[in-house]
């Protein structure tokens, strides 16, 4: 089914028509009951599962990742999220009754969630299936029409998503996939969508936010990370070392939640580092079903990693695993050997900028307090992890970290739980998705007050004659308390 992915790129002059079609689709889609929308999404889920192996091939071919990562991180997360929508989505968006104050006695108060309209989703290349479909599914379930602009770096995945949506039978205009580069994305923003959901770089996210601000378009920005891992002296070091290797090197490190900075208490630093080096040495690099580490997705990203590693080595960092960038052999694919760096400092680029590559820099710390201080010394705040056998201490340390998501004795997994809200702070982004808030993000929250309309008037309406003393006595009676 996915052997012929030849849908042409979208021309810039088509953008206005795409929006008109989306508005018409929205007018129909928003009126469907939740269970009717779920019917279309259930069809999408079944199509993904039926064509699992073909989709793995498309994803691996476009990204260079290994099959296990394509099936677990891109496909499993999406079908699991679809199941979550089917089971829990309606509850998140049902009208919610809230208390009504005494002054409004006799009325009932509700919060209702109404779709925004046309949502523009701009998705990245590192997880091109998951990071396109999950926000798209959330927006659709909430009643919006969606225009998806997937990354031009992984064009076949974008075309495969378009084909899946077509076969799912969504009404005309409800889901449209616009294929093209950054110029197309910019033009789609100019068309004034009702909401923008962007996943990608900090630089591009800020440009989108600037354009959105001119038009008062609300946004969610899922941006970069420089995620710290704090290893306490009492941690299960074997587990922590294995987690550091997987958390830092999965998808060749091209993960916004990847472990990119490791801070270890001095007393266990050497032991932990030796374990990490040993685990890295076991990895098999390639692209077959038994490979652990795949290729980088783009040469541009290879050069970013090269520049950061060379900068660190020039300033005295030492490679305990991997090769100097001058020795990388890219003749048979963008395969970068996984690297472990020590003797690094907090001021090096490798510790300040998002690397998005297979590099594990490790720094010893005098104590946990210093580790927390260094972990928070960053413009990013997406994900973090704390490692200790003492869960009380670990939770206390986690509370000190400035991050949108934290894990204790695990890495990355927050994003895999659809019940948890996900998003960053500082330069890592704005807003949240996943969980109930992930559906509500794509809605206007509307306050509704209902009165039966039987009384002729309200006590606070005109005329005011004689009411001043009544209200002041009421305030003193109700609110002038000692507690």
Secondary structure, DSSP 8 states (H G I E B T S, - for coil): --S--------GGGHHHHHHHHHHHHHHHTTS-HHHHHHHHHHHHHHHHHTHHHHHHHHHHHH---HHHIIIIIIIHHHHHHHHHHHHHHHHHS-EEE---GGGTT-EEEEEEEE-SEEEEE--STTTTHHHHHHHHHHHHTT-EEEEE--GGGHHHHHHHHHHHHHTT--TTSEEE----HHHHHHHHHT--SEEEEES-HHHHHHHHHHHHHTT-EEEEE----EEEEE-TTS-HHHHHHHHHHHHHGGGG--TTSEEEEEEEHHHHHHHHHHHHHHHHT--BSSSTT-SB---S-HHHHHHHHHHHHHHHHTT-EEEES--GGG---TTSS----EEEES--TTSHHHHS---SSEEEEEEESSHHHHHHHHHSSSEESEEEEE-S-HHHHHHHHHHS--SEEEES--SGGGG-TTS-B--EETTEE--BSHHHHHHTTEEEEEEEE----SS--TTSS--TT-HHHHHHHHHHHH----
